[in-house]
Amino acid sequence: MNRRFFLIGLIIFLQHALFAASVDTVETNSPSMKKTIKAVVILPNQYKQAAALPVVYLLHGYGGNYGVGIKKVDGIKNLADQYNMMIVCPDGVNSWYWDSPVDPQYRYETYVASELIKWIDEHYKTVRGPQGRAITGLSMGGHGALYLAFKHQDVFGAAGSMSGGVDIRPFPNNWKMAERLGSYAEFPENWETHSVINMLHLLKPGSLNILIDCGTSDFFYSVNKALHEQLLYRNIAHDYIARPGGHSWEYWENAIQYQLLFMHRFFDKK
């Protein structure tokens, strides 16, 4: 009996080892910043058999890096397998994913929305066009995902945010944002135009599927709630989730499952 259970367990293990998602750590090229930037690429188990697959770009938060998602989110490879999608996690350092108006060495909008996508499309079998691309992120990356998607609706068809800093103006002295934008006192226009909540006029009807998620104990909760209310006021379709929880990996491990399900349903409709 013990031998039988051992053999069954061995078969299950081998099946998982042979057919589970794989992870590439790659060096991508940024001509605008004249440097290589690392990224993690998660490939589902059906990648080799597929003609082309959709891609979700997952942006890390402040203080994170390209490898934090694969290390912190248990089961992220299983989600790539379950939904048969690629997941790309680029390194955005502490850029807030802007092309900095005060520091020409920080051109992370150009990198993520143009250079990285070009590199991924050239090196992997991807569905090219907004019908096959989505972007999401957490904290700084949640801001970045919406910021980039709002500005590049010809690139991304769906966008999500987990605990995103969607209005930066209440935090003028935090997270080195002044190094990327200049101080709020001296350069208020930079802060106004680089806040997601002030970019809703860019949204074209039906061009972008949007999911916003933030915990009710999060220090970004009030700005996420305000963004939701502004979207409602403008009759802009979106999904909004507010659950008990704070600014933590415990919250994001749960939230990423809703994000990838949302992206999967978007891809399936297309």
N, C-alpha and C positions, 0 to 999 in steps of 0.2 A: 504493500500500500504506500509506504513512504517513497519507494522508488518511482511509483506511478506519479505521485504529486511532484516529485523532483523533476521528472521528465516534462510534465505539463508546464511547470514553472520555467524550465529551461527553454521550451518552445516559445512561450510568451516573451521571455527576455530577448531571445534571438529575433523574434518578429519586431519587437520594439527597436532593437539596435539596428536592424537592417533597413527599417522603413520609416524611422523617425526623421523629423526635420534636421537639416544640417545648418551649420553656422559658419559663415566666412567672415574673417576680419580683413578688410581691404584698405588700400590707400588710394583715395580718389584725388583728382587734380582740380585745383582752383586757379585758373589763369588770372582772375581779377586780384587775388591776394598773393599770387606767385608762390604757392606752397602746396604740399600734399596734406590731406586731411583724412584721418581714419574714420571708418564706419563699420558697423556690424550689419551683415546681411543674413537674414534668416530665410532659408529656402525650405518649403514644405516637401514632404516625402514624395509627392507626385511631380516635382519640378522637372525631372528628366523626361517624363512622358508627356508633359504639357507642351502645347505649341507656344503659348504665352500666358503669363499670369498677371493679375493685378498686384499693385504695390501699395502698402501703407507706410508712410514715412512717420516715424515716431521720434519726437524731439524731447530731449532730456531737460531737466530743470537747472536752476542756478547751482553751481558747484558740482554738477554732474559731468558725465562724459559719454562717449559713444557706447561704452560697454555696460553702463549702469542698468539698462533695461533687461538685458539677458541675465545679469547677476541678481537683480532684485525681484523680478516678477517670475515667480514659480509658474511653470506651465505655459510660458509664452510660446515655446516651440510647439507645444501641443495645439495651441490656438491657430498657429500658422498651418499645421496639418489639417485641423478640423475645417478651416475655412478655405484651404487651398490658396493661400495668398503669400506673397513675399512681404517681409517686414524689414525696413531699412532704418537703422539708428545712426544718424550722423553725429559727429562731434561739433557742437556749437559753442564750445567754451562758455564764457559768460557774456555772449554777444547780444542776447535778447533777440537774435535773428534779424537784426536790422542791418542795412547799409548805413553805417554811422555817418551822420553829417559833420562830425568833428574829428573823426579818426579814420583816415582812408585805409588803414590796415584791417579794419573790421567791415567786411562786405559779405555778411552772412545771408542777407536776403538774396543777393545774386548767386551765392554759392548753393543754397538749398533749392531755390526755385528754378534755377537754370543749370548751373554747372554740375551739381550732383545728379540731377535727373538725367542730364545728357550722358554722364558717365555710366549710370546704372543701366540706362536703355541700351548703351553700346556694349555692355558686358554681360547682360542677362536677357532672358526671354521675357519681356514685359509687354503688357497691354499699353500701348502708347496713346496718350491723350487723356483728358480729364475723366473720361468714362472708366479708366483703369487706374486712376491715382487718387489716393486720399492722404490726408495729413492730420496728425493729432499729436498731443504732447501734454506734459504735466508742468504745472507752475509756470516758470519762465517759458517752457516749451508749449504750454497751453496757449499763452499769449502769442508765441511765435507761430503756432499752427494757424490760428485765426487770422493773424496779421498777414501772413503769406498767402493764405487762401483767398482772403478778401481782395488782395491786390493782384492775384494771379488766378482768376477764375477760368482762364484758358488753359491752365496747367493742372489744377486740382478740381475734382468734381464733388468731393466731400471733405469736411473738416470737423475736427472735434477738439475739445479742450477739457482737461482735468485740472481743477483747481487753478485755473489760469489767471495771471495778472492782467486782466483784460482792460483795466483802467490804471495806468501807472501814476497818474497825477497825485493821488493821496500819499505816495511814497517817494518824495523827491530826494531823500537821503539814503535810500536803501539799494542794496545789491549792485552797486557801482553803475547804476543807470546813468548818472551824471557824467561818467567817463565816456559813455557812448553818445550822449545827446547834448552835453554841456549842462550847466546847472539850470534848474527850472527858473530861477530868478533872472538869469541872463538870457536864456533862450527858451522862453515859454512856448513859442510856436513849434519848436521841435517836439516838446512834450505833448502838445495838443494833437499834432498830426501823426504821432507815433503811438497813440492810444487806440486800441481796438474799438472801444465804445464810440469813438468819433469817426469811425470809418464806415458806418452803415450805409452811407449814401453811395458807396461803391458797389453795393450788392445789386446784381441784376436779377429780376424775377426768375425763379426756377433754375438759376445757374449753379447753385451750391447747396448741398445737403449739410446741415449744421447740427451738431450735438454738443451741448454744454453741460458739464457735470461739476458740482462743487459741494463739499461738505458744509453743513450748517454751522460747524464750529471753526471753520477755516477763516483765517484773517482776510482772505480774498472773497469771502462769501457775499459781502454787501455789494462789491463791484460786479460780481457775476449775476446777482439778482437784478441789479440795475440794468445790465446788458440784456438780460431776458425781457425785462419790462420794456426796454426801448425797441427790441425786436417785435414784441407784441404790438406796441403802439404803431409801428410802421407796417404791420401786417406781413412780416417776413417769417415764413415757415421755418420752424426749427424744433428740435427736441431739447428738453431741459430737465435735468435731474438734480434734485437737492435731497441729500440723505444725511442722517447723523454721521458726523466724522470730521476729522481735522486735516491738516496739511501733513500727510504721512504716507509712508509706503503701504501701511495696512489699508488705507483708503484706496490708493492707486492700484494695488493688486486686484481689488474688486472692480474698480472703474474701468480698467483696461479691457475687461471681458465684455462690458457693454459697448465700449468704443469699437472693438473689432467685430462684434456682432452687427453693429450699426453699419460699419464699412462693408461687411460681407453682404448685407441686404442691399446696399447701394449698388455694389458690383453685380449682384445677381439680376437686378432690374435692368441693368444695361446690357 
